[in-house]
Structures are given as structure tokens and as C-alpha cells.
Amino acid sequence: MPQVSAEVWIPVGVDVAFAVSQTTGEVRLRWDPFIRAQRLLDAERPGVGVHTLTRARVGPRMTSRYVSYRPPTSVGMTMEQGPWFFETFGGGWRFVPAERDGVSGTTARWKYTYSIRPAWLRFIAEPVGQWLLGREIRARIAAYAKACVDPAVVAAATSGTG
């Protein structure tokens, strides 16, 4: 199965890094360039089994389910309903304490795995998916890194209001 991934170091602890990654609503829209809208469907807070509806800024919608939720180190999701061209889609985000130039921080590693349908389309669609999803994940993680040092985003994320 094809995978795309991205990694960034940020000068905040894993608790903050994780909290920012799990923001929703207006706080999430403030930093996440991938989404047009996102909300939890069957809970007030993320957790294993909780469903999320996401509408990408480019149009497609996806309902996903948290398959793992381990604050502050990792989160995993899998698609339950989504664009017709994805047979499967899943993602995992990991947050690892890391020091850089004597500064404590966190390395965030995001990875998405997917498969295309119908099978005969994979030959053409997978390279396009690698390019497109790769571009999106790099832009998204760069925006996330900026959000991790944005005082308003961090305040909302760590106070539980984001």
C-alpha cells in the first residue's frame, strides 16, 4: 500500500504538540490548511471509537474513526466512508520528545497509508496520490508547526476549549 509521511521538529513539549494536533472547530480552522470543516460526530472529545467528519478544502468528505488515542504520544484513524477513489485510507500521528541545539521540543511524524479503487486505476492514480497527498501532508505539518508556537492556538488547545 502506498504511504506518504512528513516530519517536523517543534520547540514545545509533547503535551502541547499533541493538544494542538487534536484541536477542533474554529481553532482547527485557524491553522489546518487541509480542511474546510471538521467535527466530532458522536462525542465531545476525541477517543478510540469516536467518529470524525472532515471536509477537505478541495471538496471530498471523509468519515473516519479513531482506532488509537494515546495522549500525548500518538493517534491513529481509519476511513469508514470517503471519496469513491479510496478503497482504504488511514493515518497515524506520533509525537516524540526530541532536543535540537540544546532546546527541548517534539518531533511530530505523520503518516498516511491508502489504496486506490478500482484496481485498474491504481497504476495511474497511485503516483498522482503520492504527489498530491505528499504535497498536502507537507503543507499541513508546516502549518501545524506554526500553530504550535501561536499563543492563541496553544492557549485554546491546552485549556480544552480548542
Helices and strands as residue ranges (DSSP letters): E 3-10, H 14-21, H 25-31, E 35-40, E 51-56, E 61-70, E 74-81, E 86-100, E 103-116, G 119-121, H 122-147, H 151-159
